[in-house]
């Protein structure tokens, strides 16, 4: 996750949390929330600032080896980091819900056909 990556790079470069937070113009508590992956929505300029302060590209922060998707919010001012695994899990859940709905619809239609057949016989 991006927060763990940011923390690992910061520690690898020997930058203290306080110093890094000062460089980013944020509270240490906010930096800790990022490092603990409690914040996954970033303004693009913050991602760039983090990358610059760690002397890495934004792509490295996002983890080019682990597929992620970027999603702009409705206002377009934040970037949400959506990890592919979470998206896949949600897609599987939705697919299962669709299969259940399909099965229920088929059962309902079969009952309606049976009722109509009974009415035709009478």
C-alpha positions, 0 to 999 in steps of 0.5 A: 500500500502507498502509505507503507511505501512512503514510510519505508522510503522515508525510513530508508533515507533516514528522514525523521517523521517530524522532519518529513512532516515539516517538509510536507507542511503537515502534522506528524499525526497526518503523516502517521495516518498516511504511513498506517494507510488510514489515508488513501486519498491524495491531492496530486500536488501532495503526491508530487511533493512526497515523491520529490522529498523522497527523491523518487518518481510518483510511479515508484510511490504508486508501486509500478510492480503492484497494479493500482488504479487512480480514481479522481473524485467528482471535483477532480482535486484528489486522487484515490488509490484503489488497489487492484485486489480490493477492486477484484474482490468487490467485482466478485461480490457484485458478480455473485449478487448478479448471479443470485438475482438472475436465479431468483428471476428465473425461478419467478418466471418459471412459477409464472409459467406454471400458473399460466399453464394451469390457467390454460388447462382450466 
